[in-house]
């Protein structure tokens, strides 16, 4: 499938912004070279919970929103999240986890355009179109942020956190360093996320979370570019778009997680 003329190509680019999955400010590569592709990692949920930690499983019904300036304003969202938080209640700085977004659920929400067409184009650019081989498609459809280290937290333990959330929930803000994996390529990112813990202090039952700051991501860094339904690069499309595209779309995420029984 070929993309439409220049104006439509610009509009089609927007959906790919959401490829960051979760929340940080990105330092884009100045040479605009794509990151080297790597094999899929082991999902955090398939790893053993670390000693002293409590696992919270992220609910599907979260939202990852994107917006982007291309001379006009564009937006879209992913409606299915996944992943886990492994939280050490006695030393929050030892917590880890992973948040994923299923790009198959992306929908364009930009007023005044054909959302169905732009949504289809977005999936082609990410190589998750109908004719892409299943093994590649299954990998590329997941955008993933894996926490490697908590670099700052505003409470040492959950008991130290203020009970100023809804219904007395304990609210904690994390600054985390980790890896953002999009389109088979990972790059280091830093993210700020606020979490509100509900339930008993010694055995919380749920978390509501959202990014504190929007994420700025690079399309070129993750080799996201015009492709057809089979994932083949459409030669000349980027030249038509030229400098109208902002390579640093912004992303935010919010969702909930439940304690593993």
C-alpha positions, 0 to 999 in steps of 0.5 A: 500500500502506498502512502498518500501525497505529502500532506497525508504522509505528514499526518500518517507519521503521527501515530508512530510517536506513541512507540515509546511506551512509558515516560521520560525525556529522550536524548535523541541521537544527533546523527539520526542513525537507527539503533541496532536491532536486538532479540526480544528480551525475557518479559519481566512478568516471566522472571522470579519476583526478587526477595522482599518485593511484592508483585503488582500486575498491570491491568490491560485497560490503561492508556498511552497517549501521544501528541505531535506537532507537524505544522498541525496538532496530531494525536492518538492512543494505545488502549492496552497496557501490560507488564508488572511492578515489583515493589520493595515496600521496605526500600522503595529504591530497590523496586523494578518492573516493566510497562508495555503497550500493545501497538495493535490497539493504536487508534488515531484520534486527530480531529479532521482526518480519516482515523481508520486510514491513519491507524492502518498506515501507523501499523505499517510503519511499525512493521505490524501490518497484515503481511508481516511475518508473524514472529516479527509482528509479535515482537514489533507490536509491543513497545516496552519500558523496562526499569533497570534502576530507581535513581530517586524516590521521595519516600524510603518506605511505603509507610513514609509516603503521604496519604494524600491520594484518593481514599487515603492512598499513599502517593510516591514519585519514582525517577527511574532509569531503564531501556525503552524497546520499540520496533526491536530496538532499545535505548536508555531512558529516564522517566518520572512516574507517580504511583498511588498505593491503595489498601493496607500499608503492609499489604497494598492491593492496588496501584494507580500510576501515571507519568509525571512528565511527557516522554519525548521520543525519536522516530528515526532512532527506532527506525520508524519510517514509511512502509507498506503493509508487508513492512517494505520501506517506501522509497522517497516518502521521507524526502516528500515529508522533509522537515515538516516532521517533529522527530520528538513526539510526546507521550504520556501513560496512565493505568492501574495494577493489582497485587498478585494474590 
